[in-house]
Amino acid sequence: MMIEFFGLPGSGKSFFLRKFFKNTKFKKKRLINYSQFFFENYFIIKQKSFNDQIQSKLYYQYFRYNSLKSNILFKKQYFKLLKNLKYYNFKKYKKLINLYKKLVNRTTYNKNRKKRLINHFLIDLISYDQKKNVINDESLIISDEGFYQKCFMNYNNFGKVVKNRIIDNYIQKIPPIDIAVFINERDQICFDRVRNRKYGFNYHSDSIDIIKDYRIINLKILSNLKKKRINTLKINSNKFFKKSVIKLDNVILKK
């Protein structure tokens, strides 16, 4: 099963996800994200020797805290990973990948950051593709920055005409997931939480009006989820996370 959280930057997706991991009743189910699934069920098992598998496991721990970067210790694993991304059969996701590349390439990010964003996206796609084909796997892939949330991350870096057309097409091409969770928080709270962040996404504006653009994307996503008939759960505030966890538990149990 694949579950994705989405909502305004600063709405509390990561906060709620941490609470869900701590409070969930699913003790027997493994709660993982896309990158963990990629390493455990695809990348590590492809290593031929036991030593390479150990090194790949260590590399995953490094990857978790250092993003998609190389260093002296894990240079070999890093280039193996890039090789896997290069030769994986992404044929059925080609249009989605091209749209995401357009989103990223219209940002003001440097060349290396753009490459990392695209490679992370490919890792998520491999995980999605592999997860669909795994039989009798009861693990839950649950992400606060999945395919839906990724269209938020670069939104304020290019013109309205281009961004709306590309984002509309991108959302339409996102492959179906099992459950989408929309975290809905007040604009001012989201804005205050994010604009002074030292790391991660930041609202590059002194005006809260920028939130309106992000609200439009939320509506586009919700409309698309409805058309695809994807089970969608709306959580109106992190203040009620205990009730929300129970609600999400019940939705999962019905699947």
C-alpha positions as CSV (number, residue, x, y, z in Angstrom):
1,M,0.0,0.0,0.0
2,M,1.2,3.5,-0.9
3,I,0.1,6.6,1.1
4,E,1.1,10.2,0.3
5,F,0.6,13.3,2.4
6,F,0.3,16.7,0.7
7,G,-0.6,20.2,1.7
8,L,0.8,23.7,2.0
9,P,4.5,23.9,3.0
10,G,4.3,24.4,6.7
11,S,1.0,22.7,7.1
12,G,2.6,20.0,9.3
13,K,2.9,17.0,7.1
14,S,6.2,15.8,8.6
15,F,4.9,16.5,12.1
16,F,1.8,14.5,11.6
17,L,3.7,11.7,9.9
18,R,6.0,11.4,12.9
19,K,3.0,11.2,15.2
20,F,1.4,8.6,13.0
21,F,4.6,6.4,13.2
22,K,4.5,6.7,17.0
23,N,0.8,6.1,17.5
24,T,-0.1,3.7,14.8
25,K,-1.7,0.3,15.7
26,F,0.0,-1.4,12.8
27,K,2.8,-3.0,14.8
28,K,3.1,-5.9,12.4
29,K,3.2,-3.7,9.3
30,R,6.5,-2.1,8.3
31,L,6.2,1.7,7.8
32,I,8.7,2.9,5.2
33,N,9.2,5.6,2.6
34,Y,10.0,5.4,-1.1
35,S,13.8,5.7,-0.7
36,Q,13.9,3.0,2.1
37,F,11.9,0.7,-0.2
38,F,14.3,1.4,-3.0
39,F,17.4,0.5,-1.0
40,E,16.0,-2.5,0.8
41,N,14.0,-4.1,-1.9
42,Y,15.8,-3.1,-5.0
43,F,19.3,-1.6,-4.7
44,I,20.8,-3.7,-1.8
45,I,19.6,-7.1,-3.0
46,K,21.1,-6.5,-6.5
47,Q,24.6,-6.4,-4.9
48,K,26.5,-9.6,-5.7
49,S,28.7,-10.0,-2.7
50,F,27.8,-9.9,1.0
51,N,30.4,-7.1,1.6
52,D,28.8,-5.0,-1.1
53,Q,25.4,-5.5,0.5
54,I,26.8,-4.3,3.9
55,Q,28.4,-1.3,2.2
56,S,25.1,-0.5,0.5
57,K,23.2,-0.7,3.8
58,L,25.7,1.7,5.3
59,Y,25.4,4.0,2.3
60,Y,21.6,4.1,2.9
61,Q,22.2,5.4,6.4
62,Y,24.5,8.1,4.9
63,F,21.9,8.8,2.2
64,R,19.2,9.4,4.8
65,Y,21.0,12.3,6.3
66,N,23.1,13.6,3.4
67,S,20.6,13.4,0.5
68,L,21.9,12.1,-2.9
69,K,25.6,13.0,-2.5
70,S,28.8,11.1,-2.9
71,N,31.9,11.1,-0.7
72,I,35.1,9.1,-0.5
73,L,33.7,6.3,1.6
74,F,30.6,5.5,-0.6
75,K,31.8,6.6,-4.0
76,K,31.5,3.1,-5.4
77,Q,27.9,2.7,-4.1
78,Y,27.0,6.2,-5.3
79,F,28.0,5.5,-8.9
80,K,26.3,2.1,-8.8
81,L,23.1,3.9,-7.7
82,L,23.4,6.4,-10.6
83,K,24.0,3.5,-13.0
84,N,20.8,1.8,-11.8
85,L,18.8,5.0,-12.4
86,K,20.3,5.4,-15.9
87,Y,19.4,1.9,-17.1
88,Y,16.0,1.3,-15.4
89,N,13.1,0.9,-17.8
90,F,11.1,4.1,-17.2
91,K,9.3,3.8,-20.5
92,K,5.7,4.0,-19.1
93,Y,6.7,7.0,-16.9
94,K,8.5,9.0,-19.6
95,K,5.9,11.8,-19.9
96,L,5.8,12.2,-16.1
97,I,9.6,12.4,-15.9
98,N,9.8,15.0,-18.6
99,L,7.2,17.1,-16.9
100,Y,9.0,17.0,-13.6
101,K,12.3,17.9,-15.4
102,K,10.5,20.9,-16.8
103,L,9.4,22.0,-13.4
104,V,12.9,21.6,-12.0
105,N,14.8,23.2,-14.9
106,R,12.7,26.3,-14.6
107,T,13.9,26.9,-11.0
108,T,16.9,29.1,-10.0
109,Y,18.6,26.1,-8.3
110,N,22.2,25.3,-9.2
111,K,23.0,22.4,-11.6
112,N,23.9,19.9,-8.9
113,R,20.7,20.5,-6.9
114,K,18.6,20.0,-10.0
115,K,20.3,16.7,-10.7
116,R,19.7,15.6,-7.1
117,L,16.0,16.5,-7.3
118,I,15.6,14.6,-10.6
119,N,17.5,11.5,-9.3
120,H,15.4,11.5,-6.1
121,F,12.3,11.5,-8.3
122,L,13.6,8.5,-10.2
123,I,14.3,6.7,-7.0
124,D,10.7,7.2,-6.0
125,L,9.4,6.0,-9.3
126,I,11.5,2.8,-9.1
127,S,10.1,2.2,-5.6
128,Y,6.5,2.8,-6.9
129,D,7.1,0.5,-9.9
130,Q,8.7,-2.3,-7.8
131,K,6.2,-2.0,-5.0
132,K,3.3,-2.6,-7.4
133,N,4.9,-5.9,-8.5
134,V,5.7,-7.3,-5.0
135,I,3.4,-10.1,-3.9
136,N,2.4,-10.6,-0.3
137,D,4.2,-7.5,0.9
138,E,2.2,-5.8,3.7
139,S,4.6,-2.9,4.3
140,L,3.2,0.6,4.0
141,I,5.1,3.2,1.9
142,I,4.0,6.4,3.5
143,S,5.6,9.7,2.4
144,D,5.3,13.4,3.2
145,E,7.0,14.4,0.0
146,G,5.6,12.0,-2.6
147,F,4.6,12.7,-6.2
148,Y,1.8,15.0,-5.4
149,Q,3.8,17.2,-3.0
150,K,6.7,17.5,-5.4
151,C,4.8,19.9,-7.6
152,F,4.8,22.4,-4.8
153,M,8.5,22.6,-4.3
154,N,9.5,24.8,-7.2
155,Y,6.3,26.7,-7.7
156,N,7.4,30.3,-7.0
157,N,10.3,30.3,-9.4
158,F,8.7,30.8,-12.8
159,G,5.8,32.6,-14.6
160,K,2.1,31.8,-14.1
161,V,1.4,30.8,-17.7
162,V,4.2,28.1,-17.8
163,K,3.8,26.9,-14.2
164,N,0.0,26.3,-14.5
165,R,0.2,24.4,-17.7
166,I,3.1,22.2,-16.6
167,I,1.7,21.6,-13.1
168,D,-1.8,20.7,-14.6
169,N,-0.2,18.1,-16.9
170,Y,2.1,16.8,-14.2
171,I,-0.7,16.2,-11.8
172,Q,-2.7,14.3,-14.4
173,K,0.2,12.0,-15.1
174,I,0.9,11.0,-11.5
175,P,0.4,7.2,-11.2
176,P,-2.4,6.2,-8.8
177,I,-1.7,5.6,-5.1
178,D,-3.8,3.9,-2.5
179,I,-4.6,6.8,-0.1
180,A,-3.9,10.5,-0.3
181,V,-3.9,12.5,2.9
182,F,-4.5,16.3,2.6
183,I,-3.2,18.3,5.6
184,N,-5.1,21.5,5.7
185,E,-3.8,24.3,8.0
186,R,-4.5,28.0,8.2
187,D,-2.5,30.2,5.8
188,Q,-0.9,32.4,8.5
189,I,0.3,29.5,10.5
190,C,1.9,27.9,7.4
191,F,3.5,31.1,6.4
192,D,4.9,31.8,9.8
193,R,6.3,28.3,10.1
194,V,8.2,28.3,6.8
195,R,9.4,31.8,5.9
196,N,12.2,31.8,8.4
197,R,13.3,28.2,7.9
198,K,17.1,27.7,7.7
199,Y,16.7,24.5,5.8
200,G,14.3,23.1,3.2
201,F,11.5,24.9,1.5
202,N,11.1,28.6,2.3
203,Y,8.5,31.1,1.3
204,H,10.6,33.6,-0.6
205,S,8.3,36.5,0.0
206,D,7.1,38.9,2.7
207,S,3.5,38.6,1.5
208,I,1.2,35.9,2.6
209,D,-0.5,36.3,-0.8
210,I,1.8,33.7,-2.2
211,I,-0.2,31.1,-0.2
212,K,-3.1,31.6,-2.6
213,D,-1.1,30.1,-5.5
214,Y,-0.4,27.1,-3.4
215,R,-4.1,26.8,-2.4
216,I,-4.8,26.6,-6.1
217,I,-2.5,23.6,-6.5
218,N,-4.2,21.9,-3.6
219,L,-7.5,22.3,-5.4
220,K,-6.1,20.9,-8.6
221,I,-4.7,17.9,-6.7
222,L,-8.0,17.3,-4.9
223,S,-9.9,17.5,-8.2
224,N,-7.6,15.0,-9.9
225,L,-7.8,12.6,-6.9
226,K,-11.6,12.7,-7.2
227,K,-11.5,12.0,-10.9
228,K,-9.2,9.0,-10.3
229,R,-11.4,7.9,-7.5
230,I,-8.4,7.7,-5.1
231,N,-9.3,7.4,-1.4
232,T,-8.6,10.8,0.1
233,L,-8.5,11.8,3.7
234,K,-8.7,15.5,4.7
235,I,-7.2,16.5,8.1
236,N,-8.1,20.1,9.0
237,S,-5.6,20.8,11.7
238,N,-2.6,19.2,13.5
239,K,-4.3,20.0,16.8
240,F,-6.4,17.0,16.3
241,F,-3.7,14.6,15.3
242,K,-4.8,11.9,17.7
243,K,-8.2,11.7,16.2
244,S,-6.7,12.0,12.7
245,V,-4.3,9.0,13.4
246,I,-7.3,6.9,14.4
247,K,-9.2,8.1,11.3
248,L,-6.2,7.2,9.1
249,D,-5.9,3.8,10.8
250,N,-9.5,3.0,10.1
251,V,-9.1,4.0,6.4
252,I,-6.1,1.7,6.1
253,L,-7.9,-1.2,7.8
254,K,-10.6,-1.0,5.2
255,K,-8.2,-1.4,2.3
